[in-house]
Amino acid sequence: MGGYVAFEILRRALERVERLALIDTQATPDSPESIARRRGLIEQTQHRPLPWRAALAAAAASSIARHLDNPAITQPILDMAREIGAEGFVREQQAIMARPDSRPLLVDIEVPDRGDRRPPGPGRRRLPRAEEMAADISTSRLVVLEECGHMSPLERPDEVTAALRRWLTE
């Protein structure tokens, strides 16, 4: 949700933003299919407690499916899920579904931007969205991490850190 929060900060105080890293996010609002999937997860969560592993698999299957047996990636996600609990999960999903279209903001961004995105594979639908954001932000540089899903800081921490360090020293 960090990208969505960043877009809201831009909406409210663009002049106060000096740098922007958009990692594994999108400027578009949720599609009707995504909204339907999120509503299903909310309904499941409200009517019966979901086992956290099942919730993780349902929420992230398309983006980190190949890592479900890797505790270095899944354990931090499970820990965050336990910490926010079912009510927090529902509020997150509702906020994501209600987020506005941030694409109109992109052309006004003139700060150094670093976007780390996924290549074709699990994130093939998201790469065009990242390319669209990069094209609309005149000062952006798109960085694509190979074989990486939605949780790039966990999946490829060294590459994400290196890209951010290069960006911070530019």
NUMARPA-946092 format. One line per field, with one value per residue (C-alpha): residue number from 1; residue in one letter; x, y, z. Coordinates in steps of 0.1 Angstrom, whole numbers, padded with zeros to 4 digits. Layout:
N
mise c(NUM | ...)
voza c(a | ...)
px c(X | ...)
py c(Y | ...)
pz c(Z | ...)
END
This chain:
170
mise c(1 | 2 | 3 | 4 | 5 | 6 | 7 | 8 | 9 | 10 | 11 | 12 | 13 | 14 | 15 | 16 | 17 | 18 | 19 | 20 | 21 | 22 | 23 | 24 | 25 | 26 | 27 | 28 | 29 | 30 | 31 | 32 | 33 | 34 | 35 | 36 | 37 | 38 | 39 | 40 | 41 | 42 | 43 | 44 | 45 | 46 | 47 | 48 | 49 | 50 | 51 | 52 | 53 | 54 | 55 | 56 | 57 | 58 | 59 | 60 | 61 | 62 | 63 | 64 | 65 | 66 | 67 | 68 | 69 | 70 | 71 | 72 | 73 | 74 | 75 | 76 | 77 | 78 | 79 | 80 | 81 | 82 | 83 | 84 | 85 | 86 | 87 | 88 | 89 | 90 | 91 | 92 | 93 | 94 | 95 | 96 | 97 | 98 | 99 | 100 | 101 | 102 | 103 | 104 | 105 | 106 | 107 | 108 | 109 | 110 | 111 | 112 | 113 | 114 | 115 | 116 | 117 | 118 | 119 | 120 | 121 | 122 | 123 | 124 | 125 | 126 | 127 | 128 | 129 | 130 | 131 | 132 | 133 | 134 | 135 | 136 | 137 | 138 | 139 | 140 | 141 | 142 | 143 | 144 | 145 | 146 | 147 | 148 | 149 | 150 | 151 | 152 | 153 | 154 | 155 | 156 | 157 | 158 | 159 | 160 | 161 | 162 | 163 | 164 | 165 | 166 | 167 | 168 | 169 | 170)
voza c(m | g | g | y | v | a | f | e | i | l | r | r | a | l | e | r | v | e | r | l | a | l | i | d | t | q | a | t | p | d | s | p | e | s | i | a | r | r | r | g | l | i | e | q | t | q | h | r | p | l | p | w | r | a | a | l | a | a | a | a | a | s | s | i | a | r | h | l | d | n | p | a | i | t | q | p | i | l | d | m | a | r | e | i | g | a | e | g | f | v | r | e | q | q | a | i | m | a | r | p | d | s | r | p | l | l | v | d | i | e | v | p | d | r | g | d | r | r | p | p | g | p | g | r | r | r | l | p | r | a | e | e | m | a | a | d | i | s | t | s | r | l | v | v | l | e | e | c | g | h | m | s | p | l | e | r | p | d | e | v | t | a | a | l | r | r | w | l | t | e)
px c(0000 | 0030 | 0026 | -0011 | -0001 | 0026 | 0000 | -0022 | 0007 | 0013 | -0023 | -0022 | 0014 | 0032 | 0055 | 0068 | 0080 | 0117 | 0121 | 0098 | 0103 | 0073 | 0080 | 0055 | 0026 | 0002 | -0015 | -0047 | -0077 | -0087 | -0104 | -0139 | -0123 | -0098 | -0127 | -0147 | -0117 | -0111 | -0148 | -0146 | -0116 | -0133 | -0164 | -0144 | -0125 | -0157 | -0176 | -0149 | -0114 | -0091 | -0059 | -0031 | -0013 | -0045 | -0051 | -0015 | -0019 | -0053 | -0041 | -0007 | -0009 | -0004 | 0026 | 0046 | 0032 | 0066 | 0079 | 0052 | 0077 | 0104 | 0101 | 0124 | 0097 | 0065 | 0073 | 0076 | 0043 | 0026 | 0040 | 0025 | -0008 | -0010 | -0001 | -0028 | -0054 | -0086 | -0101 | -0070 | -0069 | -0106 | -0098 | -0068 | -0088 | -0116 | -0090 | -0074 | -0107 | -0117 | -0085 | -0087 | -0072 | -0037 | -0027 | -0036 | -0010 | 0019 | 0025 | 0029 | 0057 | 0091 | 0111 | 0137 | 0116 | 0128 | 0103 | 0112 | 0089 | 0085 | 0091 | 0067 | 0059 | 0038 | 0036 | 0031 | -0001 | 0016 | 0046 | 0026 | 0012 | 0047 | 0058 | 0028 | 0037 | 0074 | 0063 | 0041 | 0067 | 0092 | 0120 | 0115 | 0137 | 0121 | 0141 | 0128 | 0139 | 0140 | 0120 | 0104 | 0069 | 0050 | 0073 | 0105 | 0122 | 0118 | 0123 | 0153 | 0165 | 0201 | 0189 | 0162 | 0188 | 0214 | 0188 | 0177 | 0213 | 0221 | 0190 | 0198 | 0233 | 0223)
py c(0000 | 0023 | 0035 | 0043 | 0063 | 0081 | 0090 | 0105 | 0126 | 0138 | 0148 | 0168 | 0183 | 0176 | 0206 | 0189 | 0157 | 0158 | 0121 | 0093 | 0055 | 0037 | 0000 | -0027 | -0004 | 0010 | 0043 | 0028 | 0021 | -0015 | -0033 | -0048 | -0083 | -0071 | -0055 | -0088 | -0108 | -0084 | -0085 | -0123 | -0122 | -0097 | -0119 | -0149 | -0130 | -0116 | -0149 | -0173 | -0168 | -0176 | -0196 | -0171 | -0193 | -0197 | -0159 | -0153 | -0178 | -0163 | -0127 | -0132 | -0164 | -0146 | -0126 | -0147 | -0182 | -0196 | -0185 | -0200 | -0225 | -0199 | -0187 | -0158 | -0143 | -0157 | -0153 | -0114 | -0113 | -0137 | -0117 | -0085 | -0102 | -0115 | -0080 | -0062 | -0090 | -0096 | -0062 | -0045 | -0067 | -0058 | -0021 | -0024 | -0041 | -0015 | 0013 | -0003 | -0008 | 0029 | 0045 | 0071 | 0069 | 0084 | 0085 | 0122 | 0130 | 0114 | 0142 | 0167 | 0147 | 0163 | 0147 | 0120 | 0088 | 0052 | 0025 | -0011 | -0034 | -0070 | -0085 | -0108 | -0139 | -0136 | -0098 | -0097 | -0077 | -0051 | -0044 | -0024 | -0004 | 0004 | 0013 | 0037 | 0053 | 0057 | 0072 | 0098 | 0108 | 0128 | 0123 | 0086 | 0057 | 0022 | -0007 | -0042 | -0070 | -0104 | -0133 | -0111 | -0108 | -0082 | -0084 | -0073 | -0060 | -0095 | -0115 | -0095 | -0074 | -0069 | -0057 | -0034 | -0019 | -0014 | 0003 | 0026 | 0034 | 0044 | 0065 | 0083 | 0092 | 0105)
pz c(0000 | 0001 | -0034 | -0028 | 0003 | -0018 | -0044 | -0017 | -0003 | -0039 | -0042 | -0009 | -0010 | -0043 | -0036 | -0005 | -0022 | -0031 | -0042 | -0050 | -0053 | -0066 | -0059 | -0069 | -0072 | -0098 | -0104 | -0117 | -0095 | -0089 | -0118 | -0113 | -0112 | -0084 | -0065 | -0067 | -0055 | -0026 | -0016 | -0016 | 0007 | 0030 | 0031 | 0040 | 0067 | 0082 | 0083 | 0095 | 0105 | 0076 | 0084 | 0078 | 0054 | 0033 | 0034 | 0023 | -0005 | -0016 | -0014 | -0030 | -0051 | -0084 | -0072 | -0048 | -0056 | -0063 | -0029 | -0007 | 0007 | 0013 | 0050 | 0043 | 0021 | 0036 | 0074 | 0073 | 0054 | 0079 | 0108 | 0093 | 0087 | 0123 | 0136 | 0117 | 0123 | 0104 | 0110 | 0098 | 0067 | 0059 | 0063 | 0040 | 0013 | 0016 | 0013 | -0017 | -0034 | -0028 | -0039 | -0067 | -0101 | -0096 | -0133 | -0137 | -0110 | -0129 | -0154 | -0126 | -0109 | -0114 | -0087 | -0092 | -0094 | -0092 | -0101 | -0095 | -0113 | -0124 | -0158 | -0177 | -0156 | -0124 | -0128 | -0166 | -0162 | -0140 | -0162 | -0187 | -0158 | -0146 | -0181 | -0183 | -0150 | -0161 | -0194 | -0177 | -0151 | -0171 | -0145 | -0140 | -0146 | -0148 | -0132 | -0139 | -0116 | -0132 | -0117 | -0091 | -0078 | -0058 | -0027 | -0044 | -0012 | 0003 | -0030 | -0043 | -0013 | -0027 | -0061 | -0046 | -0021 | -0049 | -0071 | -0043 | -0034 | -0070 | -0071 | -0038 | -0050 | -0084)
END
